[in-house]
Amino acid sequence: YQYLSRYKQKKDLDLFTFVPGRTEGTEKECLECLVEFCGRSNPSWTELSNFTRFLNFQLRKCEKSVFCSPVVGRQFCGF
């Protein structure tokens, strides 16, 4: 949700780092955001669960990538 809400607000994600346990927004806002980005018009709970697991997996990989690190990432802005 932290990434998706910032993406929706057109904020620079290159400068953002996920903080586990940080509470942002309400449960309703989070659910609405997930449904909006899920890609399904009326997703089931299973589809939302699969979407969030896949997104979390990809974002963890991205955060660990040397190309997205604060030092090297400056040369690959938006990568």
Secondary structure, DSSP 8 states (H G I E B T S, - for coil): -HHHHHHHTT--GGG----TT---S-HHHHHHHHHHHHS-SS--HHHHHHHHHHHHHHHHHHHH-GGGSHHHHGGGTT-
